Amino acid sequence: MPRNVLALRKNPTVQISARRWGLVAAAAIVVLLVVAWIDGGEEPLHTIEQPIDLPGDAR
C-alpha cells in the first residue's frame, strides 16, 4: 500500500476514538444532570421541636 493511504486509514480511527470519548463524556454529563434533577430539589420546611432545659428563672 502507498504510504499516504496508511496515513489516511490511521487518522479516521483517531478521530472516531476521540469522538467516541466525547460522546461518552456527554452521556455521562447528561446522566449526572438527570440524576441530580430527579434526586435534587428542596425538601418542604418543617418545624424543629425539641425540649430544652431552661435555667430556673427563665420560665
LOFI-30801 format. One record per residue (C-alpha): z, y, x; residue in one letter. Coordinates in Angstrom, 3 decimals, padded with zeros to 6 digits. Example, Ala and Ser with C-alpha at 12.3 -4.5 7.8 and 13.67 -1.06 7.14 Angstrom:
<atoms>
{zz 007.800&yy -004.500&xx 012.300&aa A} $
{zz 007.140&yy -001.060&xx 013.670&aa S} $
</atoms>
This chain:
<atoms>
{zz 000.000&yy 000.000&xx 000.000&aa M} $
{zz -000.649&yy 003.517&xx 001.160&aa P} $
{zz 002.341&yy 005.454&xx 002.282&aa R} $
{zz 002.157&yy 008.151&xx -000.437&aa N} $
{zz 002.190&yy 005.524&xx -003.215&aa V} $
{zz 005.514&yy 004.193&xx -001.924&aa L} $
{zz 006.908&yy 007.711&xx -001.877&aa A} $
{zz 005.846&yy 008.216&xx -005.495&aa L} $
{zz 007.423&yy 004.917&xx -006.500&aa R} $
{zz 010.784&yy 005.780&xx -004.924&aa K} $
{zz 011.065&yy 009.297&xx -006.306&aa N} $
{zz 010.969&yy 008.474&xx -010.066&aa P} $
{zz 013.667&yy 005.848&xx -009.529&aa T} $
{zz 015.953&yy 008.500&xx -008.078&aa V} $
{zz 015.140&yy 010.843&xx -010.953&aa Q} $
{zz 015.810&yy 008.149&xx -013.521&aa I} $
{zz 019.111&yy 007.333&xx -011.852&aa S} $
{zz 020.155&yy 010.986&xx -011.851&aa A} $
{zz 019.011&yy 011.340&xx -015.458&aa R} $
{zz 020.999&yy 008.261&xx -016.405&aa R} $
{zz 024.143&yy 009.685&xx -014.763&aa W} $
{zz 023.556&yy 012.920&xx -016.653&aa G} $
{zz 023.279&yy 011.050&xx -019.942&aa L} $
{zz 026.420&yy 009.041&xx -019.177&aa V} $
{zz 028.323&yy 012.241&xx -018.342&aa A} $
{zz 027.065&yy 013.946&xx -021.509&aa A} $
{zz 028.015&yy 010.923&xx -023.625&aa A} $
{zz 031.494&yy 010.863&xx -022.066&aa A} $
{zz 031.979&yy 014.548&xx -022.856&aa I} $
{zz 030.838&yy 014.016&xx -026.449&aa V} $
{zz 033.224&yy 011.069&xx -026.861&aa V} $
{zz 036.083&yy 013.122&xx -025.414&aa L} $
{zz 035.345&yy 016.006&xx -027.784&aa L} $
{zz 035.157&yy 013.695&xx -030.811&aa V} $
{zz 038.481&yy 012.067&xx -029.924&aa V} $
{zz 040.082&yy 015.492&xx -029.389&aa A} $
{zz 038.697&yy 016.712&xx -032.723&aa W} $
{zz 039.969&yy 013.672&xx -034.622&aa I} $
{zz 043.346&yy 013.430&xx -032.892&aa D} $
{zz 043.892&yy 017.127&xx -032.334&aa G} $
{zz 044.801&yy 019.731&xx -034.849&aa G} $
{zz 048.006&yy 021.331&xx -035.891&aa E} $
{zz 050.857&yy 019.474&xx -037.468&aa E} $
{zz 052.494&yy 021.049&xx -040.505&aa P} $
{zz 055.600&yy 023.100&xx -039.810&aa L} $
{zz 058.899&yy 021.527&xx -040.745&aa H} $
{zz 062.452&yy 022.771&xx -040.606&aa T} $
{zz 064.755&yy 021.598&xx -037.879&aa I} $
{zz 068.080&yy 020.694&xx -039.400&aa E} $
{zz 070.827&yy 019.617&xx -037.068&aa Q} $
{zz 074.587&yy 020.037&xx -037.372&aa P} $
{zz 076.169&yy 022.041&xx -034.585&aa I} $
{zz 079.782&yy 022.666&xx -033.685&aa D} $
{zz 080.823&yy 026.298&xx -034.003&aa L} $
{zz 083.881&yy 027.856&xx -032.389&aa P} $
{zz 086.913&yy 028.133&xx -034.736&aa G} $
{zz 086.487&yy 031.797&xx -035.826&aa D} $
{zz 082.669&yy 031.734&xx -036.222&aa A} $
{zz 082.655&yy 030.201&xx -039.691&aa R} $
</atoms>
